[in-house]
């Protein structure tokens, strides 16, 4: 068979070979061989293993997905801090640094403040104290009480000794408006048996709710008066 090339058809004998694999040609004349790729042999086996519910662990790497913990830029209770700015909302940092701590909610108590007014009526006139007006924010269950006293000279004692009630703020003032009681300051004093003098004192008492968790706020206030001709 000199000078001729004998071509044989050789089928793969591996049990893992695909039934549909093409025959492999071997050239005896050239003493070279071509083999079916090992990959082609193994793929059918992998398919068969998968169909039986088996996974080839050596060729199937596992991937584990993890969710990182949420990042927080502030320190929680018990975590280190240098200033209050390091702590999360609602927490404080001790002076000089340390650990963030949570403080109890404030408890409000009844408190009173006074505001004194002096009239500037010219000679031959007298003062007529008109309405006391205010603007306030009143949470549910809170209020502000207003009471008045008077005196003629700066050295006199205030009368009456216990201020007489003038008005109560029990609702939040609408934006852009003012509130007032039903009586003018001078009339409230007159009804209590006192003549209004040159000076007027208004006492404002702030009443929190029953639990002490909310308190009213007085935003603005003013006292109106007129100078009337003396008779």
C-alpha atoms as an extended CHARMM CRD file, in Angstrom:
* protein
*
       231  EXT
         1         1  UNK       CA              0.0000000000        0.0000000000        0.0000000000  PROA      1               0.0000000000
         2         2  UNK       CA              2.9620000000        2.2170000000       -0.6480000000  PROA      2               0.0000000000
         3         3  UNK       CA              2.1980000000        5.7270000000       -1.8180000000  PROA      3               0.0000000000
         4         4  UNK       CA             -1.3260000000        5.5550000000       -0.6510000000  PROA      4               0.0000000000
         5         5  UNK       CA             -2.9350000000        6.8270000000        2.4960000000  PROA      5               0.0000000000
         6         6  UNK       CA             -5.2030000000        4.4560000000        4.2850000000  PROA      6               0.0000000000
         7         7  UNK       CA             -8.0650000000        6.1840000000        6.0260000000  PROA      7               0.0000000000
         8         8  UNK       CA             -9.9040000000        4.3990000000        8.7780000000  PROA      8               0.0000000000
         9         9  UNK       CA            -12.9350000000        5.4170000000       10.6850000000  PROA      9               0.0000000000
        10        10  UNK       CA            -12.5170000000        4.9560000000       14.4400000000  PROA      10              0.0000000000
        11        11  UNK       CA            -15.4030000000        5.5010000000       16.7870000000  PROA      11              0.0000000000
        12        12  UNK       CA            -14.6970000000        6.6460000000       20.3550000000  PROA      12              0.0000000000
        13        13  UNK       CA            -14.8820000000        3.8130000000       22.8810000000  PROA      13              0.0000000000
        14        14  UNK       CA            -15.2470000000        5.8430000000       26.0830000000  PROA      14              0.0000000000
        15        15  UNK       CA            -18.5140000000        5.2450000000       27.9340000000  PROA      15              0.0000000000
        16        16  UNK       CA            -18.7630000000        9.0070000000       28.4440000000  PROA      16              0.0000000000
        17        17  UNK       CA            -18.7500000000        9.8000000000       24.7420000000  PROA      17              0.0000000000
        18        18  UNK       CA            -21.7980000000       11.3700000000       23.1760000000  PROA      18              0.0000000000
        19        19  UNK       CA            -23.8010000000        8.9320000000       21.0010000000  PROA      19              0.0000000000
        20        20  UNK       CA            -23.9490000000       11.5850000000       18.3150000000  PROA      20              0.0000000000
        21        21  UNK       CA            -20.1840000000       12.2390000000       18.2590000000  PROA      21              0.0000000000
        22        22  UNK       CA            -18.6900000000       12.2900000000       14.7760000000  PROA      22              0.0000000000
        23        23  UNK       CA            -16.2290000000        9.4960000000       13.7860000000  PROA      23              0.0000000000
        24        24  UNK       CA            -12.5780000000       10.3510000000       14.2000000000  PROA      24              0.0000000000
        25        25  UNK       CA            -10.3190000000       10.0000000000       11.2070000000  PROA      25              0.0000000000
        26        26  UNK       CA             -6.7820000000        8.7010000000       11.6460000000  PROA      26              0.0000000000
        27        27  UNK       CA             -4.2290000000        9.0330000000        8.8720000000  PROA      27              0.0000000000
        28        28  UNK       CA             -1.9320000000        5.9990000000        9.0020000000  PROA      28              0.0000000000
        29        29  UNK       CA              0.1480000000        7.2170000000        6.1380000000  PROA      29              0.0000000000
        30        30  UNK       CA              1.1640000000       10.3650000000        8.0080000000  PROA      30              0.0000000000
        31        31  UNK       CA              1.4980000000        8.6550000000       11.3880000000  PROA      31              0.0000000000
        32        32  UNK       CA             -0.6070000000       11.3380000000       13.0630000000  PROA      32              0.0000000000
        33        33  UNK       CA             -3.7810000000       10.9650000000       15.0250000000  PROA      33              0.0000000000
        34        34  UNK       CA             -6.6210000000       13.1820000000       15.9930000000  PROA      34              0.0000000000
        35        35  UNK       CA             -8.5740000000       12.3780000000       19.1590000000  PROA      35              0.0000000000
        36        36  UNK       CA            -11.9690000000       13.5130000000       20.3900000000  PROA      36              0.0000000000
        37        37  UNK       CA            -11.6020000000       16.3660000000       22.8980000000  PROA      37              0.0000000000
        38        38  UNK       CA            -11.8650000000       15.2920000000       26.5090000000  PROA      38              0.0000000000
        39        39  UNK       CA            -14.3040000000       18.1170000000       27.0050000000  PROA      39              0.0000000000
        40        40  UNK       CA            -16.6200000000       16.5290000000       24.4610000000  PROA      40              0.0000000000
        41        41  UNK       CA            -16.3690000000       13.2570000000       26.3550000000  PROA      41              0.0000000000
        42        42  UNK       CA            -17.1380000000       14.7690000000       29.7630000000  PROA      42              0.0000000000
        43        43  UNK       CA            -20.0590000000       17.0440000000       28.8890000000  PROA      43              0.0000000000
        44        44  UNK       CA            -22.5560000000       14.1950000000       28.3440000000  PROA      44              0.0000000000
        45        45  UNK       CA            -21.5320000000       12.7080000000       31.6720000000  PROA      45              0.0000000000
        46        46  UNK       CA            -22.1800000000       15.9880000000       33.4300000000  PROA      46              0.0000000000
        47        47  UNK       CA            -25.5750000000       16.2090000000       31.7890000000  PROA      47              0.0000000000
        48        48  UNK       CA            -26.4270000000       12.7060000000       32.9630000000  PROA      48              0.0000000000
        49        49  UNK       CA            -25.2980000000       13.4490000000       36.5150000000  PROA      49              0.0000000000
        50        50  UNK       CA            -27.4020000000       16.5820000000       36.5950000000  PROA      50              0.0000000000
        51        51  UNK       CA            -30.4460000000       14.7210000000       35.3400000000  PROA      51              0.0000000000
        52        52  UNK       CA            -30.0970000000       12.3380000000       38.2710000000  PROA      52              0.0000000000
        53        53  UNK       CA            -30.0080000000       15.1650000000       40.7440000000  PROA      53              0.0000000000
        54        54  UNK       CA            -26.2410000000       14.8760000000       41.3090000000  PROA      54              0.0000000000
        55        55  UNK       CA            -23.8800000000       17.7990000000       41.0800000000  PROA      55              0.0000000000
        56        56  UNK       CA            -20.2340000000       17.3620000000       40.1790000000  PROA      56              0.0000000000
        57        57  UNK       CA            -18.7630000000       19.3660000000       43.0460000000  PROA      57              0.0000000000
        58        58  UNK       CA            -15.2560000000       19.3380000000       41.5940000000  PROA      58              0.0000000000
        59        59  UNK       CA            -16.4020000000       21.2910000000       38.5450000000  PROA      59              0.0000000000
        60        60  UNK       CA            -19.2120000000       23.3860000000       40.0240000000  PROA      60              0.0000000000
        61        61  UNK       CA            -17.7780000000       26.1670000000       42.2740000000  PROA      61              0.0000000000
        62        62  UNK       CA            -20.0660000000       27.5580000000       44.9370000000  PROA      62              0.0000000000
        63        63  UNK       CA            -20.8170000000       31.2800000000       45.1590000000  PROA      63              0.0000000000
        64        64  UNK       CA            -22.1160000000       32.6470000000       48.4600000000  PROA      64              0.0000000000
        65        65  UNK       CA            -23.8240000000       36.0400000000       48.3800000000  PROA      65              0.0000000000
        66        66  UNK       CA            -23.6020000000       38.0220000000       51.5940000000  PROA      66              0.0000000000
        67        67  UNK       CA            -25.4160000000       41.2230000000       52.5340000000  PROA      67              0.0000000000
        68        68  UNK       CA            -23.1780000000       43.7460000000       54.3020000000  PROA      68              0.0000000000
        69        69  UNK       CA            -24.4890000000       45.2920000000       57.5010000000  PROA      69              0.0000000000
        70        70  UNK       CA            -25.9450000000       48.7900000000       57.0120000000  PROA      70              0.0000000000
        71        71  UNK       CA            -23.3850000000       51.5280000000       57.5520000000  PROA      71              0.0000000000
        72        72  UNK       CA            -24.0470000000       54.0140000000       60.3110000000  PROA      72              0.0000000000
        73        73  UNK       CA            -22.1450000000       57.2690000000       60.5520000000  PROA      73              0.0000000000
        74        74  UNK       CA            -23.2030000000       57.9250000000       64.1550000000  PROA      74              0.0000000000
        75        75  UNK       CA            -22.4550000000       56.2240000000       67.4710000000  PROA      75              0.0000000000
        76        76  UNK       CA            -25.2210000000       54.2620000000       69.2060000000  PROA      76              0.0000000000
        77        77  UNK       CA            -25.7990000000       53.8680000000       72.9470000000  PROA      77              0.0000000000
        78        78  UNK       CA            -22.5990000000       52.6510000000       74.6290000000  PROA      78              0.0000000000
        79        79  UNK       CA            -20.3580000000       53.4850000000       71.6780000000  PROA      79              0.0000000000
        80        80  UNK       CA            -17.4530000000       55.9370000000       71.8830000000  PROA      80              0.0000000000
        81        81  UNK       CA            -17.9360000000       59.6540000000       71.2840000000  PROA      81              0.0000000000
        82        82  UNK       CA            -15.9410000000       62.8420000000       71.5480000000  PROA      82              0.0000000000
        83        83  UNK       CA            -18.7960000000       65.3360000000       71.2370000000  PROA      83              0.0000000000
        84        84  UNK       CA            -22.5910000000       65.1260000000       70.9600000000  PROA      84              0.0000000000
        85        85  UNK       CA            -22.2330000000       65.4150000000       67.1710000000  PROA      85              0.0000000000
        86        86  UNK       CA            -20.7600000000       61.8880000000       67.1420000000  PROA      86              0.0000000000
        87        87  UNK       CA            -23.9200000000       60.3600000000       68.6570000000  PROA      87              0.0000000000
        88        88  UNK       CA            -27.0910000000       59.3030000000       66.8530000000  PROA      88              0.0000000000
        89        89  UNK       CA            -30.2450000000       61.4050000000       67.1370000000  PROA      89              0.0000000000
        90        90  UNK       CA            -31.6360000000       61.5540000000       70.6660000000  PROA      90              0.0000000000
        91        91  UNK       CA            -28.3330000000       60.6540000000       72.3320000000  PROA      91              0.0000000000
        92        92  UNK       CA            -25.8000000000       62.8570000000       74.1150000000  PROA      92              0.0000000000
        93        93  UNK       CA            -22.0810000000       62.6470000000       74.7960000000  PROA      93              0.0000000000
        94        94  UNK       CA            -20.7050000000       63.5010000000       78.2670000000  PROA      94              0.0000000000
        95        95  UNK       CA            -18.4910000000       66.5680000000       78.5840000000  PROA      95              0.0000000000
        96        96  UNK       CA            -14.9610000000       65.5930000000       77.6830000000  PROA      96              0.0000000000
        97        97  UNK       CA            -16.0720000000       62.5500000000       75.6700000000  PROA      97              0.0000000000
        98        98  UNK       CA            -16.9500000000       58.9960000000       76.6050000000  PROA      98              0.0000000000
        99        99  UNK       CA            -19.8970000000       56.8670000000       75.5150000000  PROA      99              0.0000000000
       100       100  UNK       CA            -23.1850000000       57.9780000000       73.9530000000  PROA      100             0.0000000000
       101       101  UNK       CA            -26.1050000000       57.8200000000       76.3960000000  PROA      101             0.0000000000
       102       102  UNK       CA            -29.8610000000       58.3450000000       76.2230000000  PROA      102             0.0000000000
       103       103  UNK       CA            -31.4200000000       60.8800000000       78.5890000000  PROA      103             0.0000000000
       104       104  UNK       CA            -35.0160000000       60.6780000000       79.8380000000  PROA      104             0.0000000000
       105       105  UNK       CA            -37.5910000000       63.0120000000       78.3050000000  PROA      105             0.0000000000
       106       106  UNK       CA            -37.8620000000       66.3870000000       80.0620000000  PROA      106             0.0000000000
       107       107  UNK       CA            -40.6220000000       66.8600000000       82.6390000000  PROA      107             0.0000000000
       108       108  UNK       CA            -42.2440000000       70.3070000000       82.5650000000  PROA      108             0.0000000000
       109       109  UNK       CA            -43.5400000000       72.0620000000       85.6490000000  PROA      109             0.0000000000
       110       110  UNK       CA            -45.7600000000       75.1030000000       86.2120000000  PROA      110             0.0000000000
       111       111  UNK       CA            -43.7280000000       78.3040000000       85.8900000000  PROA      111             0.0000000000
       112       112  UNK       CA            -44.6300000000       82.0000000000       86.1450000000  PROA      112             0.0000000000
       113       113  UNK       CA            -42.9910000000       85.0910000000       84.6580000000  PROA      113             0.0000000000
       114       114  UNK       CA            -43.8330000000       88.7830000000       84.9470000000  PROA      114             0.0000000000
       115       115  UNK       CA            -43.7350000000       91.7320000000       82.5610000000  PROA      115             0.0000000000
       116       116  UNK       CA            -43.9370000000       95.3050000000       83.9050000000  PROA      116             0.0000000000
       117       117  UNK       CA            -45.2910000000       98.2480000000       81.9040000000  PROA      117             0.0000000000
       118       118  UNK       CA            -44.9990000000      101.9720000000       82.5930000000  PROA      118             0.0000000000
       119       119  UNK       CA            -47.3260000000      104.4390000000       80.9030000000  PROA      119             0.0000000000
       120       120  UNK       CA            -45.9910000000      107.6760000000       79.4630000000  PROA      120             0.0000000000
       121       121  UNK       CA            -49.0650000000      109.8800000000       79.5980000000  PROA      121             0.0000000000
       122       122  UNK       CA            -48.4280000000      113.6590000000       79.7260000000  PROA      122             0.0000000000
       123       123  UNK       CA            -49.5080000000      115.9780000000       82.4910000000  PROA      123             0.0000000000
       124       124  UNK       CA            -53.2760000000      116.5250000000       82.5690000000  PROA      124             0.0000000000
       125       125  UNK       CA            -54.0580000000      112.9870000000       81.3690000000  PROA      125             0.0000000000
       126       126  UNK       CA            -54.3430000000      109.5750000000       82.9680000000  PROA      126             0.0000000000
       127       127  UNK       CA            -53.6730000000      106.0880000000       81.6880000000  PROA      127             0.0000000000
       128       128  UNK       CA            -56.4050000000      103.7370000000       80.5280000000  PROA      128             0.0000000000
       129       129  UNK       CA            -55.0160000000      100.2000000000       80.2800000000  PROA      129             0.0000000000
       130       130  UNK       CA            -56.6480000000       98.4560000000       77.3300000000  PROA      130             0.0000000000
       131       131  UNK       CA            -56.3370000000       94.8830000000       76.0570000000  PROA      131             0.0000000000
       132       132  UNK       CA            -53.3880000000       92.6110000000       76.6680000000  PROA      132             0.0000000000
       133       133  UNK       CA            -52.8180000000       90.6300000000       73.4530000000  PROA      133             0.0000000000
       134       134  UNK       CA            -50.6600000000       87.6080000000       72.6190000000  PROA      134             0.0000000000
       135       135  UNK       CA            -49.6050000000       84.9520000000       70.1220000000  PROA      135             0.0000000000
       136       136  UNK       CA            -48.9830000000       81.4450000000       71.4390000000  PROA      136             0.0000000000
       137       137  UNK       CA            -48.5700000000       77.7490000000       70.6230000000  PROA      137             0.0000000000
       138       138  UNK       CA            -50.7070000000       75.5610000000       72.8870000000  PROA      138             0.0000000000
       139       139  UNK       CA            -50.2660000000       71.7490000000       72.7750000000  PROA      139             0.0000000000
       140       140  UNK       CA            -53.2250000000       69.6380000000       73.8960000000  PROA      140             0.0000000000
       141       141  UNK       CA            -53.7850000000       69.8240000000       77.6290000000  PROA      141             0.0000000000
       142       142  UNK       CA            -51.6520000000       72.9310000000       78.2000000000  PROA      142             0.0000000000
       143       143  UNK       CA            -52.4970000000       76.6080000000       78.7390000000  PROA      143             0.0000000000
       144       144  UNK       CA            -51.1840000000       80.0490000000       79.7510000000  PROA      144             0.0000000000
       145       145  UNK       CA            -52.9280000000       82.1430000000       82.4070000000  PROA      145             0.0000000000
       146       146  UNK       CA            -52.5770000000       85.9330000000       82.5120000000  PROA      146             0.0000000000
       147       147  UNK       CA            -53.1750000000       88.0620000000       85.6230000000  PROA      147             0.0000000000
       148       148  UNK       CA            -52.6210000000       91.7750000000       86.4130000000  PROA      148             0.0000000000
       149       149  UNK       CA            -51.5550000000       94.1070000000       89.2410000000  PROA      149             0.0000000000
       150       150  UNK       CA            -51.0390000000       97.8620000000       89.3930000000  PROA      150             0.0000000000
       151       151  UNK       CA            -49.3810000000      100.6880000000       91.3260000000  PROA      151             0.0000000000
       152       152  UNK       CA            -49.1270000000      104.4760000000       90.9970000000  PROA      152             0.0000000000
       153       153  UNK       CA            -45.5150000000      105.0370000000       92.0670000000  PROA      153             0.0000000000
       154       154  UNK       CA            -42.4280000000      102.9190000000       91.4340000000  PROA      154             0.0000000000
       155       155  UNK       CA            -41.9370000000      102.6300000000       95.2100000000  PROA      155             0.0000000000
       156       156  UNK       CA            -45.4730000000      101.4230000000       95.9170000000  PROA      156             0.0000000000
       157       157  UNK       CA            -46.3680000000       97.7760000000       96.4950000000  PROA      157             0.0000000000
       158       158  UNK       CA            -48.2530000000       95.9810000000       93.7730000000  PROA      158             0.0000000000
       159       159  UNK       CA            -52.0280000000       95.7730000000       94.2190000000  PROA      159             0.0000000000
       160       160  UNK       CA            -53.7590000000       93.4590000000       94.6770000000  PROA      160             0.0000000000
       161       161  UNK       CA            -51.2340000000       91.3120000000       96.5480000000  PROA      161             0.0000000000
       162       162  UNK       CA            -52.3750000000       88.2990000000       94.5340000000  PROA      162             0.0000000000
       163       163  UNK       CA            -52.7300000000       89.2150000000       90.8700000000  PROA      163             0.0000000000
       164       164  UNK       CA            -56.2860000000       89.2300000000       89.5570000000  PROA      164             0.0000000000
       165       165  UNK       CA            -57.1060000000       86.9150000000       86.6370000000  PROA      165             0.0000000000
       166       166  UNK       CA            -57.2460000000       88.5600000000       83.2160000000  PROA      166             0.0000000000
       167       167  UNK       CA            -57.3800000000       85.8560000000       80.5020000000  PROA      167             0.0000000000
       168       168  UNK       CA            -56.3350000000       82.3320000000       79.5250000000  PROA      168             0.0000000000
       169       169  UNK       CA            -54.6910000000       81.1340000000       76.3250000000  PROA      169             0.0000000000
       170       170  UNK       CA            -55.9370000000       77.5980000000       75.6360000000  PROA      170             0.0000000000
       171       171  UNK       CA            -55.6330000000       77.3040000000       71.8380000000  PROA      171             0.0000000000
       172       172  UNK       CA            -52.8350000000       77.9880000000       69.3820000000  PROA      172             0.0000000000
       173       173  UNK       CA            -53.0350000000       81.4330000000       67.8100000000  PROA      173             0.0000000000
       174       174  UNK       CA            -53.7870000000       81.3400000000       64.0690000000  PROA      174             0.0000000000
       175       175  UNK       CA            -50.9070000000       82.5780000000       61.9320000000  PROA      175             0.0000000000
       176       176  UNK       CA            -50.8710000000       86.3410000000       61.4130000000  PROA      176             0.0000000000
       177       177  UNK       CA            -53.4080000000       87.1300000000       64.1380000000  PROA      177             0.0000000000
       178       178  UNK       CA            -53.4680000000       88.1650000000       67.8170000000  PROA      178             0.0000000000
       179       179  UNK       CA            -55.5930000000       86.9110000000       70.6900000000  PROA      179             0.0000000000
       180       180  UNK       CA            -57.0340000000       88.7520000000       73.6810000000  PROA      180             0.0000000000
       181       181  UNK       CA            -59.2740000000       88.0870000000       76.6580000000  PROA      181             0.0000000000
       182       182  UNK       CA            -62.8080000000       89.3470000000       77.1390000000  PROA      182             0.0000000000
       183       183  UNK       CA            -61.7600000000       92.1060000000       79.5930000000  PROA      183             0.0000000000
       184       184  UNK       CA            -59.3120000000       94.9760000000       79.2970000000  PROA      184             0.0000000000
       185       185  UNK       CA            -56.5470000000       95.1080000000       81.9200000000  PROA      185             0.0000000000
       186       186  UNK       CA            -57.9440000000       98.2790000000       83.5500000000  PROA      186             0.0000000000
       187       187  UNK       CA            -61.4480000000       96.7960000000       83.7070000000  PROA      187             0.0000000000
       188       188  UNK       CA            -60.1740000000       93.5880000000       85.3220000000  PROA      188             0.0000000000
       189       189  UNK       CA            -58.5390000000       95.6910000000       88.0680000000  PROA      189             0.0000000000
       190       190  UNK       CA            -61.6160000000       97.8510000000       88.4770000000  PROA      190             0.0000000000
       191       191  UNK       CA            -63.8590000000       94.7770000000       88.7910000000  PROA      191             0.0000000000
       192       192  UNK       CA            -61.5430000000       93.5290000000       91.5630000000  PROA      192             0.0000000000
       193       193  UNK       CA            -61.9110000000       96.8800000000       93.3910000000  PROA      193             0.0000000000
       194       194  UNK       CA            -58.6420000000       98.5510000000       92.3690000000  PROA      194             0.0000000000
       195       195  UNK       CA            -57.9330000000      101.7400000000       90.4320000000  PROA      195             0.0000000000
       196       196  UNK       CA            -55.3650000000      101.3150000000       87.6820000000  PROA      196             0.0000000000
       197       197  UNK       CA            -52.2010000000      103.3680000000       88.2540000000  PROA      197             0.0000000000
       198       198  UNK       CA            -49.2380000000      104.4500000000       86.1330000000  PROA      198             0.0000000000
       199       199  UNK       CA            -47.6410000000      101.0050000000       86.3510000000  PROA      199             0.0000000000
       200       200  UNK       CA            -49.0520000000       97.6590000000       85.2970000000  PROA      200             0.0000000000
       201       201  UNK       CA            -47.6570000000       94.1780000000       85.9290000000  PROA      201             0.0000000000
       202       202  UNK       CA            -48.7810000000       91.1840000000       83.8820000000  PROA      202             0.0000000000
       203       203  UNK       CA            -48.0480000000       87.7350000000       85.3230000000  PROA      203             0.0000000000
       204       204  UNK       CA            -47.9080000000       84.8620000000       82.8330000000  PROA      204             0.0000000000
       205       205  UNK       CA            -48.2860000000       81.3290000000       84.2200000000  PROA      205             0.0000000000
       206       206  UNK       CA            -47.3400000000       78.4270000000       81.9470000000  PROA      206             0.0000000000
       207       207  UNK       CA            -49.2610000000       75.2050000000       82.6390000000  PROA      207             0.0000000000
       208       208  UNK       CA            -47.9340000000       71.9150000000       81.1620000000  PROA      208             0.0000000000
       209       209  UNK       CA            -50.1270000000       68.8950000000       80.4860000000  PROA      209             0.0000000000
       210       210  UNK       CA            -50.9230000000       66.4530000000       83.2960000000  PROA      210             0.0000000000
       211       211  UNK       CA            -47.9600000000       64.2030000000       82.4760000000  PROA      211             0.0000000000
       212       212  UNK       CA            -45.4950000000       67.0650000000       82.2510000000  PROA      212             0.0000000000
       213       213  UNK       CA            -44.4870000000       65.9770000000       78.7610000000  PROA      213             0.0000000000
       214       214  UNK       CA            -45.6910000000       69.0710000000       76.8740000000  PROA      214             0.0000000000
       215       215  UNK       CA            -45.7010000000       72.8000000000       77.6230000000  PROA      215             0.0000000000
       216       216  UNK       CA            -47.1260000000       75.9260000000       75.9620000000  PROA      216             0.0000000000
       217       217  UNK       CA            -45.0390000000       78.5810000000       74.2070000000  PROA      217             0.0000000000
       218       218  UNK       CA            -45.6840000000       82.3270000000       74.2680000000  PROA      218             0.0000000000
       219       219  UNK       CA            -44.4180000000       83.7370000000       71.0050000000  PROA      219             0.0000000000
       220       220  UNK       CA            -45.2990000000       87.4420000000       71.2650000000  PROA      220             0.0000000000
       221       221  UNK       CA            -47.2720000000       89.7160000000       73.5780000000  PROA      221             0.0000000000
       222       222  UNK       CA            -48.2100000000       93.3840000000       73.9460000000  PROA      222             0.0000000000
       223       223  UNK       CA            -50.1830000000       95.6900000000       76.2260000000  PROA      223             0.0000000000
       224       224  UNK       CA            -52.2890000000       98.4800000000       74.7420000000  PROA      224             0.0000000000
       225       225  UNK       CA            -53.0870000000      101.6850000000       76.6310000000  PROA      225             0.0000000000
       226       226  UNK       CA            -54.5190000000      105.1440000000       76.0000000000  PROA      226             0.0000000000
       227       227  UNK       CA            -53.9280000000      108.5060000000       77.6520000000  PROA      227             0.0000000000
       228       228  UNK       CA            -57.2770000000      110.0480000000       78.5600000000  PROA      228             0.0000000000
       229       229  UNK       CA            -57.9080000000      113.7250000000       79.5210000000  PROA      229             0.0000000000
       230       230  UNK       CA            -58.0900000000      114.2420000000       83.2600000000  PROA      230             0.0000000000
       231       231  UNK       CA            -61.4500000000      115.5150000000       84.5170000000  PROA      231             0.0000000000
